[in-house]
Amino acid sequence: MPHDQKRDADVIVVGSGAAGLMAAVEAADAGASVHVLESEAETGGSTRLSGAYVALCETPLQPGTRAEFLEDLLHSHHDDCQEDLSRLYVEEAPSTWRRLDELGIHFVRTFQFAHMSKAWAHELSGEKMGGGAEIVTVLEAAARAKGVRISTSTRAKRLVVEGGRVAGVLAERAGAEAVFKARRGVVLATGGFTRSRELIRNFGRPGAEAILPLTGQGSRGDGLVMGMGIGAGTSYMTAGVAPTAPSDPETGKGVMVLYAGAIALNERGERFCRESDLYIDTCWAVLAQPNACCVQIYDSRMRANYAQTMMGKVLTGFREVEAGSIAELAGKLEAAGFDASGIVRGVERYNFGVRQGRDEDFGRTNLVGSSGELLPIEQGPFYAAFCQAGTTHFNGGLTVDTTMNVRDVFGAPIPGLYAAGELTGGFHGAGYMSGTFVGMALIFGRVAGKSAALAAGGAR
């Protein structure tokens, strides 16, 4: 096919979420010309939809040390991960804070979630837009200011290999195919495969296809398939296919009022988890309930508090059932298959435990992790939100080393190919800490962009 050299660049980045845009910024700063290809009409990927907590250490907001952070991180991964990537994340965390601050991304507070001995999760103000939207908006502006070209509605299909080296990308735009050549390297940052039922069926446990995707429309596994197509290795694929967030099955919107004090009740009106735990654990618990569903029950005070949090500003638009009393609310839920008397008993039992200062069923002591004081559900009006297990990401992906160079199935580096973000496997392994998904996109995106820009390329 005809080749237009105007499309070429030193570095081709596939994907424009946090990982892709961060890689583009760093590659441009290293002196490379950069062209970003985005499959969708809008940039930002799944990052744009997220609250974008970022787990960092040794910052002005959280001076906790790298050693302390690493210990928590490895524990959150259940000590089953590619440890050199965890160490890389921790080592790069302080400088990533400084880099983001230079670019105009300013964190204002920290939170302590599950698996954290300190408040490692950094949050943006959310005053103008959601945290993830702010990150990609700032990064895109920085990339364009540095001369980075960004082509939207351009879906990469295959990697181009010449002389044993990845030399570019075959992409489709407006029904026509075109080759975008990379003189130094290609960075794959296409996100995960939460919207590919075929890949989920191949790599996930039985029934995983029922997990609701809460991700960008481009999360189809394009980069994963492209890498596998030239022999790239994969890491933690099955362990990585997991739900992450309770979600409204009708609207697909995430629902996390649990972290503002709500409780989760199944169709029998029974609690079945400690609601302050990591939301992935709550989701697995939901999947084990009758019809794999539940309701979150909360009052007006919790609803107002939730609206002031970053999650409450980002995870909106889910359905709510409102009533003046718990009995009335339970009656309305009965039409959806819930046991009305069970709902009333479940709320009464929880409230009794809160007032007594102990949760005898699941030992909940805080709103989220070890933060926030529990409140009884007592101030009307009262609300219920329907939930199933959704996901904001999967953990498995292409095998990479600490330069983000993709490795093949035999463990050898694939010249010219780098990856970052959700597409990569091994970092999270079998577990997850809140704030490390956007964190790894930013940190590993920085590393991938620098590595690709500095790589010795093929023919110029």
Secondary structure as UniProt FT lines:
FT   HELIX           5..7
FT   STRAND          9..14
FT   HELIX           18..29
FT   TURN            30..31
FT   STRAND          34..37
FT   HELIX           45..49
FT   STRAND          54..55
FT   HELIX           66..76
FT   TURN            77..79
FT   HELIX           83..103
FT   STRAND          107..111
FT   TURN            114..115
FT   STRAND          121..124
FT   HELIX           131..145
FT   TURN            146..147
FT   STRAND          149..151
FT   STRAND          155..162
FT   TURN            163..164
FT   STRAND          165..173
FT   TURN            174..175
FT   STRAND          176..188
FT   TURN            194..195
FT   HELIX           197..203
FT   TURN            206..207
FT   HELIX           208..210
FT   STRAND          212..213
FT   TURN            217..218
FT   HELIX           222..229
FT   TURN            230..231
FT   STRAND          234..235
FT   HELIX           237..240
FT   STRAND          245..247
FT   TURN            249..251
FT   HELIX           257..260
FT   STRAND          263..265
FT   TURN            267..268
FT   TURN            275..276
FT   HELIX           279..287
FT   HELIX           290..292
FT   STRAND          294..299
FT   HELIX           300..307
FT   HELIX           310..314
FT   STRAND          321..323
FT   HELIX           326..334
FT   TURN            335..337
FT   HELIX           340..356
FT   TURN            360..362
FT   STRAND          366..368
FT   TURN            369..370
FT   STRAND          371..373
FT   STRAND          382..391
FT   STRAND          397..400
FT   TURN            402..403
FT   STRAND          405..408
FT   TURN            409..410
FT   STRAND          413..419
FT   HELIX           421..423
FT   STRAND          424..425
FT   TURN            429..430
FT   TURN            434..435
FT   HELIX           436..454
//
